[in-house]
Structures are given as C-alpha cells and as structure tokens.
Amino acid sequence: ELLALAAAGGGAAFGRGLWTIRQLRAELLAAAVGSGGSAPISPVAAELLAARVAPAAAAGTALAGVAGEAGFARAFLSVYDALREGGCGAAELAHLARSLPGLAGGRARAIAAVAEAYEAALAERGLSDEAGAQLLLADRLAGARLPPAVAEAGAIELLDVVDVPVALARLLQALAARLPVAIHLPELPGRPELAPAHEL
C-alpha cells in the first residue's frame, strides 16, 4: 500500500495481482478457449463418459471385473488425470504399459486401454476434459491472446513452489516466451543456496 501511494505521488502507476497456480491456469485456459479452442467438459460429464466406455474397453483385461462398478470411472479419472499432469497421455501410457511385466503390467495395460477409449470418445464428440486441456495448454498458448491481467504484468513470479509437474512446467516455459517468469523455492533451514529465484 505504501508503494502504491508513493508511486501515485510520483505520477506513476503501480499494480499487483495475487493468484493461485490454479487460478492462473484457469485464466490462461479461458484465453485459449476465447482464441478458438473449446471449453473442457465438466468433471461430472467426464465421469459419465468414462463410465460409458470403460466396461467395453476393459473387457479381457485385468480390470474387466471392476470396470462396470460404481466408482470405477471416478477412480480411473483420478489416476489418469495425475498421469496427464505428469505429462503422460494415453499414447505414452500405452507405450509404458507394454514394457511392464506381471500384474503391474496387466493393470497398466488395462488402464491404458480405458484411457485410449476415453480419449477416442472425447475426440469423436469434439470435446476435451480439464486435464487434457491443461496438458495441451502450453501449445495453445502460443497463438492465444493473453488475459489482460497477465498481458499487462511486468513479470510472473511463483512463490514457495515445491512441486512443478511436467504439464505445469511446459505451461510456464511457454508463458516465459511472452513475459518474464520466475520461480521462488521455499527457504529450507540450513540450505540458503536453494532459496534464490530461478528464471525461465
């Protein structure tokens, strides 16, 4: 507040904004949708679609006996969303699953089969879900108009960031091509060298 008053007294403008990472991503996704993309479907719609395709997709796999059960679609999406946040889509999951042996490999191949069917169902309908849209957001950001609050910012700084999943790292890298982005790690007792900001 004192900085804002001092800036105003000197005839300058001073602005600041505070968003969570989720809010920043939502703003950027809305901008990408406004630049010609499609809005992601709701979590409930995603769960209903997964429930529709899962039993047939899992037939003959390690998950055949549970794919039609209530709650399977939600559990599947929880796992698949986490994988996509880590940059692992359906194609990457299928490739990885083929290399895994034993029961773990069988379950991974079953999840991959459901993921491929789910992605196909989305594509047939011209839809995307939240995690899928976030995974592609870095690519869509290049041709999208930034939200005014982001475009007018001198820089984006992320404070006390502990975890940067692959999808978020790709988004921040794409954003860094448009304006300065810095990540501030939390201070750790006895490790001051880990605290400085890291610019992208």
Secondary structure by P-SEA (a helix, b strand, c coil): caaaaaaaaacbbbbbbbbcaaaaaaaaaaaaaaabbbbbccaaaaaaaaaaccccccccccccccccccaaaaaaaaaaaaaaaacccaaaaaaaaaacccaaaaaaaaaaaaaaaaaaaaaaaccccaaaaaaaccccccccccccccccccbbbbcccccccaaaaaaaaaaaacbbbbbbcccccccccccccccc
